Structure formats: C-alpha cells, structure tokens
C-alpha cells in the first residue's frame, strides 16, 4: 500500500520508514506508527510519522 496518502496510515500500523539521515542511502527502518505528523492529505515523499520508539521518518511501505 502507498505511504504517500494520509488516509492509508493509522496509529498501530506496521510500516517501513526512511529516516532523514538515511534519505540518500534509502535505508528503511521498520516500526509501528505512534503519531502521524503530516497534516496534508498526500505527500510525494511519504507521510511523516513518529514510531513507537520515537524515530521520525517518511512512510515508504505499509506492511500491515
């Protein structure tokens, strides 16, 4: 599922995000969404979220 649409993302979802420092390499970090930080309905680089462990990044892929 797409990580560029806010409507697809809910707290508790298991996702893969790219952290700010990993944007060049494209390294993905897996975790569970705690908060949705992007207010816009869509974002071309992915919706920005905070994971339950406190890391912040843009959703690249929704796992479940």
N, C-alpha and C positions, 0 to 999 in steps of 0.2 A: 504494500500500500504506500501511497505517496506521503512524504513528510513535509510537502510544501503547502498542504491545506490544513488550516487550524481545526476544521471540523472533524478531521480524521484522528486527532490526537486528544487523548483524555488522560487525566492522572491515573496512575496504576498500570498503564500500558508498558510493555517491554519493548524498548526501542534501541536503535544504534544511532549515536550522535557523533558529529565531528566537533572536537573542541577547538577553540580559537587558535591555540598553538599548533594544532595538527592540521589546519586547513591546507597548508602547502603539500603535506605528505598524503593527506586523505585518510589517515589512520582513524579507525572508528572505535568508539567506546560504547560498551553495552551497559544498559541500566534500565531502571524503572522511573517513569515520569512522576515527579512530585508536583511541579508547577509549570504552567505554560506562561512564558514571558512575552511572546509576540502578541500584540493586540490585533494586528491586521488579519483579515480572513485568509490571505495567502502570502507567501514569501518565496521568491525564486531560489534562494539558497537553503531553504528549510526553516521550519518554525523553531524559534529558540525556546528551549526548555531547561528547567533545573531538574536534575535527577535526585533520587532519594539520598544519595551520598554527597550531594552538594555541588557536583560538577555541572557546568553550564555549557551548552552547545546547541548546534542546529541538527534537527532530526533528519537523518538520511534514509532510514528504513524503519518501518514498523514491523516488529517480529510477531507480536500477538496483542 
